[in-house]
Amino acid sequence: MKPAPIKLAVVGAGSRGAIYAQYALEYPDQVQIVGVAEPRDFYRDHMVNRHQISPENVTNDWHTWLTRPKFADGIIITTPDALHAEPAIAFAKHGYHLLLEKPMGPSESDCRRIVQAVREAGVMLAVCHVMRYTPYTRLLKKILDSGQIGEIISVQHLEPVGFWHQAHSFVRGNWHNEARSSSMLLQKSCHDLDWLSYIVAKPCVAVSSFGSLSHFKKEFRPIGAADRCLDCGVAHVCAYDAKRFYFENLEEGNTDWPLNVITTDISEAGILAALRTGDYGRCVYGGLDNDVVDHQVVNLEFEGGVTASFTMTAFTKPRDRETRIFGTKAELYGNGNILEIYDFLTRETTTVSTELESDGSILSGHGGGDENIMRAFVSALTENNPEYILSGASQTLESHLMVFAAENARKQNRVMRVDHDQLP
């Protein structure tokens, strides 16, 4: 007999919440979205209409759900970074399993409190480190585990954020200010340090880091630039002109991210209004209180002497992450789509493609990781088996401790130890 669909409720119905909820529309026999908590009318109503959610399970404040009996199997939490801990802890205590957007929390204390609450309640937690769940990573892990490249000695990993993504999300956007969100390394690159932890499969013992906000500052503002791109006399020679970037997306027929972040009216008039009044139309060189780094390097030492270097930089063309893994038997290169393995003995290169044919669904994002983490979470709840979850409480806390240590290393200009004895 086929099991009944898992019931999930969403706290935070913005871009990421909508993406994970989409899984229920693609696979209604597996999961149903039965509740939504969202203070913004447009996003709340949009999810209600798409998923036909009953009025009694619709609220602008998730706290109201704590006053009533449990009505779902799990909660998807996709609130802003600083608002993760309170609902995660509260719903864990009420017996709900959790799918929590990364980062787990903006501070080590928040992360530890979430882990403690989850463990005490005996519920499952999946943090959305979606890079662990892609077909690309699955194949890479299979190759590494087979011993084909021998023992891992060192790793180089690059996150090419991209010039326009940096401007959109981390200069003008929701994650531009550390005090109101979190550090760049935590909000954007916790994916990468978590992925390195997963790939190396050994505890990280020490880190150092360097980085700063070098370019998106007032002193680099071009002569003649205006406070807003719509009024700027030099926009035609500026790579960060907001009007050109967002209207290119509109002309290409893209109505999802990033346009759905800047406005709910995806039209020429709606975009113009957003650029005229909101932060997404402001000059990246002045008038904003952005303070997160635009480039950073992290050096990591893992147990047994394995080393890794990670670079995050805004100043790249848009492309996937790139990795080189140096083993005792072979060197491996990967870019999210292909894996190339150079064998030292045969001196031959083997190329394997893992490129997905995107179906255009929003679930195909992150190389298929968005869909696969939902599949894993739903399977874990359906079969009451946490082994489907690759990014649970212990794994996520460990990689978050790497991030916090790296940020402390950067700010204090020192090498920091990662104390695994403090892991609960």
C-alpha positions in Angstrom: 0.0 0.0 0.0 1.4 3.4 -1.0 2.1 5.7 1.9 0.0 8.9 2.2 1.8 12.1 1.1 3.9 13.9 3.6 2.4 17.2 4.9 4.6 20.2 5.1 4.1 23.8 6.1 6.2 26.8 5.0 7.5 29.6 7.2 8.7 32.3 4.8 7.2 32.2 1.4 9.7 34.2 -0.6 12.0 33.0 -3.3 13.5 30.0 -1.6 10.3 29.0 0.1 8.5 28.9 -3.3 11.3 26.8 -4.8 11.1 24.1 -2.2 7.3 24.1 -2.1 7.4 23.6 -5.9 8.3 20.0 -5.2 4.8 19.4 -4.0 3.4 20.5 -7.3 5.8 18.3 -9.2 5.2 15.2 -7.0 1.8 15.6 -5.3 1.7 11.9 -4.5 4.7 12.4 -2.3 4.1 15.7 -0.5 1.5 18.4 0.1 2.0 21.9 1.3 -0.7 22.4 3.9 0.3 25.6 5.6 2.0 28.9 5.1 3.2 31.6 7.5 4.3 34.8 5.8 3.9 38.5 6.8 3.9 39.8 3.2 0.4 39.6 1.6 1.6 39.0 -2.0 3.9 36.1 -1.2 1.5 34.5 1.3 -1.5 34.7 -1.1 0.6 33.4 -4.0 1.5 30.3 -2.1 -2.0 29.8 -0.9 -3.4 29.9 -4.4 -0.7 27.7 -5.9 -1.1 25.0 -3.3 -4.8 25.4 -2.4 -4.0 25.8 1.3 -6.9 25.8 3.8 -7.6 29.2 5.5 -7.1 27.8 9.0 -3.5 27.0 8.1 -2.7 30.5 6.7 -1.1 33.1 8.9 1.1 36.1 8.9 2.8 35.0 12.1 4.1 31.5 12.6 3.8 31.8 16.4 0.1 31.2 16.0 0.8 27.6 15.0 2.4 26.9 18.3 -1.0 27.4 20.1 -2.7 24.6 18.2 -2.2 20.8 17.8 0.4 19.7 15.2 -1.1 19.8 11.7 1.9 18.8 9.5 4.8 16.3 9.5 7.4 18.9 8.9 8.2 22.6 8.5 10.2 24.3 5.8 11.9 27.4 7.2 13.1 29.9 4.7 13.0 33.1 6.7 15.9 35.6 6.6 19.2 34.3 8.1 18.8 36.1 11.4 15.3 34.7 11.9 16.2 31.0 11.6 16.9 30.0 15.2 13.6 31.0 16.9 11.2 29.1 14.6 13.6 26.1 14.2 13.9 25.7 18.0 10.2 26.2 18.6 8.9 23.8 16.0 11.5 21.2 16.9 10.1 21.3 20.5 6.6 20.8 19.1 7.7 17.7 17.3 8.0 18.9 13.7 10.8 17.7 11.4 12.7 20.6 9.8 14.0 21.6 6.4 16.1 24.7 7.2 17.6 27.0 4.6 21.3 27.6 5.0 23.0 29.0 7.0 21.6 27.2 10.1 22.0 30.5 12.0 24.2 33.6 12.0 26.1 32.8 15.2 27.7 29.7 16.7 25.3 30.0 19.7 22.3 29.9 17.5 23.6 26.9 15.6 24.2 25.0 18.9 20.8 25.9 20.3 19.1 24.5 17.1 21.1 21.3 17.3 20.4 20.8 20.9 16.6 21.4 20.4 16.5 19.0 17.5 18.3 16.3 19.4 16.3 16.7 22.6 13.0 16.5 20.6 14.2 13.5 18.5 13.2 15.2 15.2 15.0 15.2 11.9 16.8 18.3 10.5 17.9 18.8 7.0 19.9 22.0 6.3 19.8 23.2 2.7 23.4 22.5 1.8 22.2 21.6 -1.7 25.6 21.1 -3.2 25.8 17.7 -1.3 22.8 16.5 -3.2 23.7 17.2 -6.9 24.3 14.4 -9.4 27.7 16.0 -10.0 28.7 15.7 -6.3 27.3 12.1 -6.1 29.5 11.0 -9.1 32.5 12.8 -7.7 32.1 11.2 -4.3 31.8 7.8 -6.0 35.1 8.4 -7.8 36.8 9.5 -4.7 35.5 6.6 -2.6 36.6 4.1 -5.3 40.2 5.0 -4.7 40.7 6.0 -8.4 42.7 9.1 -7.5 44.3 7.6 -4.4 44.5 9.5 -1.2 43.5 13.1 -1.3 46.5 15.3 -0.6 45.2 18.8 -1.3 42.3 20.6 -2.9 41.8 23.9 -4.7 38.2 25.2 -4.9 36.9 28.4 -6.5 33.5 30.0 -6.1 33.2 32.6 -8.9 30.3 34.6 -7.5 30.1 36.7 -10.7 30.2 40.5 -11.0 26.4 40.9 -11.4 25.4 38.4 -8.7 27.6 40.2 -6.2 26.0 43.5 -7.1 22.5 42.1 -7.0 22.6 40.0 -3.8 25.6 41.3 -1.8 25.8 45.0 -2.6 22.2 46.0 -3.2 20.4 43.0 -2.0 19.2 41.3 1.2 22.7 40.1 2.2 24.7 43.3 1.8 25.1 44.1 5.5 26.6 41.7 7.9 24.8 43.0 11.0 21.4 42.5 9.3 22.2 39.1 7.8 25.6 37.4 8.3 29.1 37.4 6.9 29.6 36.7 3.2 31.5 33.5 4.1 28.5 32.3 6.1 25.6 33.4 3.9 27.1 32.5 0.5 30.2 30.3 1.0 29.0 28.1 3.8 27.9 25.9 0.9 31.5 25.6 -0.2 33.2 24.9 3.1 30.4 22.4 3.8 31.1 20.8 0.5 34.8 20.6 1.1 34.2 19.0 4.4 31.9 16.4 2.7 34.4 15.8 -0.1 37.5 15.5 2.1 35.6 13.4 4.6 37.9 14.3 7.5 37.6 16.8 10.4 39.0 20.3 9.7 41.5 21.2 12.4 42.8 24.6 11.5 42.0 27.6 9.3 43.3 30.9 8.2 41.6 33.5 6.0 42.1 36.9 4.3 39.6 39.1 2.5 38.0 42.5 2.4 35.5 44.8 0.7 37.9 46.3 -1.9 35.8 47.7 -4.8 32.2 48.5 -4.0 33.0 51.7 -2.1 32.4 55.4 -2.5 36.0 56.1 -3.4 35.6 54.1 -6.6 32.5 55.9 -7.8 32.9 57.1 -11.4 32.9 60.8 -12.0 29.4 61.8 -13.1 27.7 58.9 -11.5 24.3 59.5 -9.9 22.8 58.0 -6.8 20.5 55.9 -9.0 21.2 54.1 -12.2 18.1 55.6 -13.9 19.6 59.1 -13.4 23.2 58.2 -14.2 25.1 59.9 -17.0 27.8 57.2 -17.1 25.6 54.1 -16.9 26.4 53.1 -20.4 30.1 52.5 -19.4 29.3 50.9 -16.0 29.2 47.1 -15.8 26.9 47.3 -12.8 24.1 49.4 -14.5 20.9 48.1 -12.9 18.6 49.1 -15.7 20.6 47.2 -18.3 20.9 44.0 -16.2 17.3 43.7 -15.0 15.8 44.6 -18.4 18.1 42.0 -20.1 16.4 39.4 -17.9 13.0 40.7 -18.8 13.7 40.7 -22.5 14.9 37.1 -22.2 11.5 36.1 -20.7 12.9 35.4 -17.3 10.2 36.0 -14.7 11.9 34.2 -11.8 15.1 35.1 -9.9 16.5 37.7 -9.9 13.5 39.7 -11.1 11.1 38.2 -8.6 13.4 39.5 -5.8 13.3 43.2 -6.8 9.5 43.4 -7.5 6.2 41.5 -7.5 5.3 43.3 -10.7 7.4 41.6 -13.4 6.7 44.2 -16.1 8.6 47.1 -17.6 6.6 49.5 -15.4 7.1 47.3 -12.3 10.8 47.1 -12.8 11.2 50.8 -13.5 9.3 51.5 -10.3 11.5 49.2 -8.3 14.7 50.7 -9.7 13.3 54.2 -9.0 12.4 53.6 -5.3 14.3 50.5 -4.0 17.8 49.6 -3.3 18.2 47.5 -6.4 18.3 50.7 -8.5 21.0 52.4 -6.4 24.6 53.0 -7.4 26.9 50.2 -6.1 29.6 52.8 -5.4 27.7 54.9 -2.9 24.6 55.5 -0.8 24.4 51.9 0.4 25.5 50.5 3.7 27.0 47.3 2.2 30.0 46.0 4.2 30.4 42.3 3.3 33.6 41.3 1.6 33.8 41.1 -2.2 36.8 38.6 -2.2 38.1 36.2 0.3 40.5 33.2 0.6 40.4 30.5 3.2 43.1 27.9 3.9 42.1 24.8 5.7 44.0 21.9 7.3 42.2 18.6 7.8 43.0 15.7 10.0 46.0 13.7 8.6 47.5 16.8 6.9 45.1 17.2 4.0 45.1 20.8 2.9 42.5 22.9 0.9 42.4 26.4 -0.4 39.1 28.2 -1.1 38.7 31.4 -3.0 35.5 33.4 -3.2 35.5 36.4 -5.6 33.0 38.7 -7.1 35.2 39.6 -10.1 34.4 36.8 -12.5 32.2 36.0 -15.4 29.1 34.0 -14.5 30.0 30.3 -14.3 29.9 27.3 -12.1 32.3 26.5 -9.3 35.6 24.9 -10.2 37.6 22.4 -8.2 41.0 20.6 -8.5 41.6 17.6 -6.3 45.2 16.4 -6.1 45.5 12.7 -5.2 48.4 10.2 -4.9 47.3 8.4 -8.0 45.6 11.1 -10.2 44.6 14.7 -10.5 40.9 15.5 -10.8 39.3 18.7 -12.2 35.6 19.5 -12.0 33.4 22.5 -12.9 29.9 21.3 -12.0 29.3 19.8 -15.4 32.3 17.7 -16.2 35.0 15.7 -14.3 38.4 15.2 -15.8 40.8 12.6 -14.3 44.4 12.5 -15.2 46.0 9.2 -14.3 49.6 9.4 -13.3 50.4 5.7 -14.3 48.7 5.6 -17.7 49.1 9.4 -18.4 45.6 9.4 -19.8 42.8 11.7 -19.1 39.3 10.4 -18.7 36.4 12.9 -19.0 32.9 12.3 -17.6 30.0 14.6 -18.1 27.4 15.1 -15.4 25.6 18.0 -17.1 21.9 18.0 -16.5 19.4 18.8 -19.2 17.4 21.4 -17.3 13.6 21.1 -17.8 13.2 24.8 -16.9 11.7 24.1 -13.5 12.8 26.2 -10.6 13.6 22.9 -8.9 16.5 22.4 -11.4 18.5 25.1 -9.6 21.9 24.4 -8.0 22.6 21.6 -10.5 19.5 19.7 -9.4 20.4 20.1 -5.7 17.1 21.9 -4.9 15.0 19.0 -6.1 17.2 16.3 -4.6 17.3 17.8 -1.1 13.5 17.9 -1.1 13.4 14.3 -2.4 15.8 13.3 0.4 13.8 15.1 3.1 10.5 13.7 2.0 11.9 10.2 1.7 13.4 10.5 5.2 10.0 11.5 6.6 8.1 8.9 4.6 10.3 6.0 5.7 11.3 7.5 9.1 14.9 7.1 8.1 17.3 10.0 8.6 20.0 8.3 6.5 18.5 10.0 3.4 19.6 13.3 4.8 23.3 14.2 4.0 23.2 17.6 5.7 21.9 16.9 9.2 22.5 18.5 12.5 26.0 17.1 13.2 27.4 17.5 9.6 26.1 21.1 9.4 27.3 22.2 12.8 30.8 20.9 12.0 31.0 22.8 8.7 29.5 25.9 10.3 32.2 25.8 13.0 34.7 25.9 10.1 33.1 29.0 8.8 33.0 30.8 12.2 36.7 29.9 12.8 37.6 31.2 9.3 35.8 34.5 9.9 37.5 34.9 13.3 40.8 34.1 11.6 40.2 36.8 9.0 39.2 39.4 11.5 42.0 38.6 14.0 44.7 37.9 11.4 45.6 34.6 13.0 45.3 30.8 12.5 42.3 29.4 14.3 41.9 25.9 15.6 38.6 24.1 15.0 37.8 22.4 18.3 35.8 19.3 17.6 35.8 18.3 21.3 33.1 20.9 21.7 30.8 19.2 19.2 27.7 17.9 21.1 
